[in-house]
Amino acid sequence: ISGGGFTFDGRFHAVAPNVPGEAFPIHGDSFQKPWRLARRTDTEAELVLDEGAIGPYRYAATVTYALRDGALEARLTVENRAGMRLPYGLGFHPWFPRGDTTLLEAKARRVWLEDERHLPVGVVPVSERPAWDFSRSIPLPWDWVNNAFDGWNRRASIAQLEEGIGVTLTASPELGVYILYSPSSDADFFCFEPVSHPVDAHHGEGLTVLEDGQTMSAAMRLDWAVAG
């Protein structure tokens, strides 16, 4: 969130940076708070964050992880407890191994370009960036990628050919954007993040306004198969 915060309903809400070394607040605050285990079985766990708080936001959140039919399902729900209506967004942040034979397929229509501050500076058709056109299964680019893609079908496939493993990620309709973070070919990881909105959406588009007490949810599923 740039600009020290955002304006909503005619009021400016300050949001301070929450990660050392970052100029802007990033990823919300739920990853920085303790979650309690509310329920568990042999194949399912439900975690609850009772007191989320960053900037004007006061919220509760629940995430459920379940193993079903050989797949991992995750569902995230947030409840607005700020005493006023505010714009919300949700997302997941999976990390995956990256090797010499890692391939990604994730069809999208457009990609958001970023400046040196990692803020969006426009959007172009993916066809204008062939190295980022994952409409077919291709290797990850060699250099830096930290971009939001929209117009995707909420389905991505990751092949780890060296290990013979393929993973298919399926996202719920609320997650109409994915962010690909791949720092370089020297990194042994990359992140494929299904989210509800582009970067800096508080100054753009993609957030959902929740009245006090309202909730929103999103989900993703990870299936695996033999790849070769």
C-alpha positions in Angstrom: 0.0 0.0 0.0 1.8 3.2 -1.2 1.3 6.8 -0.1 1.4 6.1 3.6 -2.1 4.7 3.5 -5.3 5.1 1.5 -8.4 7.2 1.2 -11.8 5.5 1.5 -15.3 7.0 1.9 -13.7 10.4 2.1 -11.3 9.6 5.0 -7.6 9.0 4.9 -6.4 5.8 6.7 -2.7 5.7 7.6 -1.0 2.3 7.2 2.7 2.1 8.4 5.3 -0.2 6.9 5.2 -3.6 8.7 8.4 -5.4 7.4 11.9 -4.1 8.1 13.6 -2.9 4.9 10.3 -2.4 3.0 9.1 1.1 2.2 5.5 0.2 2.2 3.2 -2.1 4.2 3.1 -5.5 2.5 1.1 -8.7 2.8 -1.1 -7.5 5.6 -0.3 -8.5 9.1 -1.8 -12.0 9.5 1.6 -13.7 8.8 3.1 -11.8 11.7 0.5 -12.8 14.3 0.0 -16.0 16.3 -2.9 -18.2 15.1 -4.6 -20.6 17.5 -5.5 -24.2 16.6 -9.3 -24.3 16.8 -9.9 -27.8 15.5 -8.0 -30.7 14.1 -8.6 -34.3 12.8 -6.2 -36.7 11.1 -6.7 -34.9 7.8 -7.8 -31.4 8.6 -6.8 -28.4 10.7 -8.5 -25.1 11.4 -6.5 -22.1 12.6 -8.0 -18.8 13.9 -6.6 -15.3 14.1 -8.8 -13.5 16.7 -7.2 -10.0 16.6 -5.9 -9.0 13.2 -4.9 -5.3 13.3 -3.1 -3.1 10.8 -3.8 0.5 10.0 -7.6 1.0 10.3 -8.3 -2.8 10.0 -9.6 -4.8 12.8 -10.6 -8.3 11.8 -10.8 -12.0 12.6 -9.6 -14.7 10.2 -9.9 -18.4 9.8 -7.9 -20.8 7.6 -8.7 -24.4 7.1 -6.2 -26.9 5.6 -7.6 -30.3 4.6 -6.2 -33.4 2.8 -8.9 -34.8 0.6 -8.5 -37.4 -2.2 -4.8 -36.9 -2.3 -5.0 -33.1 -2.6 -4.5 -30.2 -0.2 -7.4 -27.8 0.1 -7.1 -24.4 1.9 -9.9 -22.0 2.6 -9.4 -18.5 4.1 -12.1 -16.3 5.6 -11.9 -12.8 7.0 -14.5 -10.9 9.0 -14.5 -7.1 9.2 -14.5 -6.0 12.8 -13.3 -2.4 12.3 -16.6 -0.8 13.2 -16.8 0.7 9.7 -16.9 -0.5 6.2 -13.5 -1.0 4.5 -12.0 -2.6 1.4 -10.6 -6.1 1.8 -8.6 -8.5 -0.2 -7.4 -12.1 0.2 -4.7 -14.3 -1.1 -2.4 -17.3 -0.6 1.4 -17.2 -0.8 2.7 -20.7 -1.7 6.4 -21.2 -2.2 7.6 -23.9 -4.6 11.1 -25.4 -5.3 12.8 -24.2 -8.5 15.2 -26.3 -10.4 16.7 -26.5 -13.9 13.7 -28.5 -15.1 10.9 -26.6 -13.4 8.1 -25.6 -15.8 5.1 -23.4 -15.3 1.8 -23.1 -17.1 -0.7 -20.4 -16.0 -2.7 -18.7 -18.8 -3.4 -15.0 -18.4 -4.4 -12.1 -20.6 -2.5 -9.2 -19.0 0.5 -8.5 -16.9 1.0 -5.5 -14.6 4.4 -3.9 -14.9 6.3 -2.6 -11.9 8.7 0.3 -11.2 11.8 0.3 -9.0 9.6 0.5 -5.9 7.6 -2.6 -7.0 4.5 -0.5 -7.6 2.3 -1.0 -10.7 2.9 1.4 -13.6 0.6 0.0 -16.2 -0.7 -3.2 -17.6 0.0 -4.8 -21.0 -1.1 -7.9 -22.9 1.0 -10.9 -21.9 1.7 -11.4 -25.6 4.0 -8.4 -25.4 6.2 -10.2 -22.9 6.8 -13.6 -24.5 9.1 -14.8 -21.6 6.1 -14.3 -19.3 3.5 -15.9 -21.5 2.7 -19.1 -19.6 -0.2 -20.1 -21.8 2.0 -23.2 -22.4 4.3 -25.0 -20.1 7.7 -23.2 -20.2 10.7 -22.6 -17.9 10.7 -19.7 -15.5 12.5 -16.6 -16.8 16.2 -16.3 -15.9 15.9 -12.8 -14.4 13.7 -11.0 -11.9 9.9 -11.4 -12.0 7.6 -9.8 -9.4 4.4 -9.2 -11.4 0.7 -9.5 -11.1 -1.2 -11.3 -13.9 -4.9 -11.1 -14.5 -7.5 -12.6 -16.8 -6.3 -16.1 -15.9 -8.6 -19.2 -15.7 -7.6 -19.8 -12.0 -5.7 -22.9 -12.8 -1.9 -23.4 -13.0 0.4 -26.3 -13.5 3.9 -26.7 -12.1 6.1 -29.5 -13.4 9.2 -30.6 -11.5 10.6 -32.8 -14.3 13.8 -33.8 -12.4 11.7 -35.2 -9.5 8.9 -36.5 -11.8 6.2 -34.5 -9.9 3.5 -32.3 -11.2 1.3 -30.0 -9.2 -1.9 -28.4 -10.3 -3.2 -25.3 -8.4 -6.9 -24.4 -8.7 -8.2 -21.2 -7.2 -11.7 -20.1 -6.3 -13.5 -17.4 -8.4 -12.5 -14.7 -5.8 -8.9 -15.1 -6.8 -8.8 -13.5 -10.2 -5.2 -12.5 -10.1 -1.9 -14.3 -9.6 1.4 -12.9 -8.6 4.6 -14.6 -9.8 7.7 -13.9 -7.7 10.8 -15.4 -9.1 14.0 -13.5 -8.2 16.4 -15.2 -10.6 17.6 -18.5 -11.9 20.0 -18.7 -9.0 17.2 -18.9 -6.5 16.1 -22.4 -5.5 12.4 -21.3 -5.1 9.7 -19.2 -6.6 6.2 -18.1 -5.4 3.0 -18.5 -7.2 0.4 -16.5 -5.4 -3.4 -16.6 -6.2 -4.8 -13.3 -4.9 -8.0 -11.3 -5.3 -6.4 -8.1 -6.5 -3.2 -6.5 -8.0 -0.5 -4.8 -6.0 -1.4 -1.5 -4.4 -5.1 -2.1 -5.0 -6.0 0.4 -2.3 -5.1 3.0 -4.9 -6.4 1.0 -7.9 -8.9 -1.9 -8.3 -9.8 -5.3 -7.1 -10.7 -5.0 -3.5 -14.1 -6.0 -1.9 -15.9 -3.6 0.4 -17.1 -5.3 3.6 -19.5 -3.7 6.0 -18.7 -4.2 9.7 -19.4 -7.8 10.5 -19.4 -9.0 6.9 -17.1 -11.8 5.7 -15.4 -12.9 2.5 -13.7 -16.2 1.7 -11.4 -17.7 -0.9 -9.9 -21.1 -1.5 -7.3 -23.0 -3.4 -6.5 -26.6 -4.0 -3.2 -28.3 -4.8 -3.3 -31.7 -6.6 -0.2 -33.7 -7.5 0.5 -36.2 -10.2 3.5 -37.9 -11.8 5.2 -35.7 -14.3 7.5 -36.8 -17.1 
